[in-house]
Amino acid sequence: MSLKSTVLPGMLDERDLFPCFQPILALDSRLVVGYEVLGRYRTAEGAASLGPFFTNANADVREQVRVDRIIRERAIARLAQTDGAQRPLLFLNVKPSWIDRTYQHEGRLHTLRMLERYGVAPDRVVIEITEDSFAGSIERLGEIAGIYRSAGCRIAIDDTGTGFNSADRIAELNPDILKVDIHLMKRSASHSGYLAVLRSYSVLAEQIGASLLIEGVETEDDLQRAIQLGARYVQGYLFSPAEPDFQPKDRYAGIVDRGLSRHRLGVRMSEARWRETGEQLADCLRSARLGEDGAGGPEGAADRYDRLVEGLLDRLPDTCIRVYLCREDGEQLSSNYQREDGRWVRQPEYRGSNWSWRPYFVADILHPAVGVNANISRSYADLGTRRWIRTISASLDRELIVLFDIIDVEAAFRRDGSAV
C-alpha cells in the first residue's frame, strides 16, 4: 500500500480514518507476536500517513487526540475480532502530554475503558510512550504508567536515547520494552561512539529486566545488527510495512531463521579466528625466558620483564596495538609497549599500574577456562585509542601473565553500513 506524506490540516472526516498494523517479530519464536498501530487517512490519491498530522506543532491538540482515539478504538475493535487465545500484542503509541492531559481532565485512562468495552484483556496491549517535549511531572507520568501496568498492560519506551526518553525517564517508567530505531544504529557505521551507546541499551535492558526492540529493520544487514546488539524483537520493511490486516504468524519465520543462521556462522568463524590468534600468542610465550635472577633489585627485575616483552614484538600480528606483563593480582610489572605509526613505543610510566579493576581481568584471567592456553576478553572500547579491542591473556607461569591488546575489526560495522 503506497502512502502519501501530506500533512493533513483541519478537521478530518472520521469515515476516512483507519488503522494499519506493522508486524513485530520475536527472534526466539521467529513468529509475529504483535503489531504497532499506525494511523492512515483515505484521500483521492490513496492512503496518507497520519504521522505528519500527529507531529504538526500547529495542529489543534484536541483534534489530534480525537483522531488518535478513533484510530486506537478501531484497532482495538479489530483485535477483539480475533480468537482470544491467538490475539497478538497491540502496540499503541501515546504521547506523554496526551496521557497527562487526559488523566487530569477525565480521571480515567481512555484506553483501559476501550479495552473493557470490547472485551480485550489488557495483557494484549503495549502502551508505547513516544518521544515528546513533555514539560509535566515525570513522577505523575510514572504513576499513570503504573496504572496501566497494574491493569495488565505492558509499557514500552519509544525512541530510546532521544529527547524526552533519556535515562532518568527510563528509570522512572521502568519499561518492559526499550525500542531503538535502526537509523541511530546506522550512524554507528561512521562513528564508533554510537556503537558504544547502542550496546549500552542492550546492557540497560538486561539490567532493568526489559526486552530490546529494534525498529526500522530494512535489510538483512540491519537484522544482523539487531541480533548482534541483543534484540529480542525486530520490526521493519524487511518483513512488512503496516498493512490493514493481521498476517499469518509464521509468514516471516524463514527470514528470521536465515538471519539467525548467518549470525551463528559468523560468531563461530570469528571465535575460531580469535582462538587461533590466542594459540599463536601462547606459542610465542612457550619459548620465552625471564633469564637468571640476579642482583639489581626491583629495577633490574623490571628491565628483565621489559626484555622479555621486547623479545615478542617482532612476532606479534599487525592488529596488536599493545603488550605488557602483569602479576596475577593485576599489577603491571613491565613497561607498556604500544604500536604507534607502525613502530613500538616503550612507556615505562605504566609500571606499577593495577588493572584488576577491569571487568575482563577478573572474568577472563582469574577464572581461566580449563585446558585453554590463552584467554580472550569480550570486545570493549580501548581507553587510549577509543578503538574496539579484545585483550588476550596468556600465563607465563603461575604468577606472571602477558596481556596483548588486539584490534577487534569485527566489533564495529563497515562505513558503508553493511554488517561485518
Secondary structure, DSSP 8 states (H G I E B T S, - for coil): ---B-----S---GGGEEEEEEEEEETTT-SEEEEEEEEEEEETTEEEESHHHHT-TTS-HHHHHHHHHHHHHHHHHHHHTS-GGG--EEEEEE-HHHHHHHHHHHSS-HHHHHHHHHT--GGGEEEEE------S-HHHHHHHHHHHHHHT-EEEESSTTSTT--HHHHHHH--SEEEEEHHHHHHTTS-HHHHHHHHHHHHHHHHHT-EEEEE---SHHHHHHHHHTT-SEE-STTT---BSS---TTTTHHHHHHHHHHHHHHHHHHHHHHHHHHHHHHHHHHT-------SSHHHHHHHHHHHHHHTTGGGS-TTEEEEEEEETTSBB-S-EEEEETTEEEEEGGGTT-B-TTSHHIIIIISS--TT-SEEE---EE-TTT--EEEEEEEESSSSEEEEEEEE-TTSS--TTS---
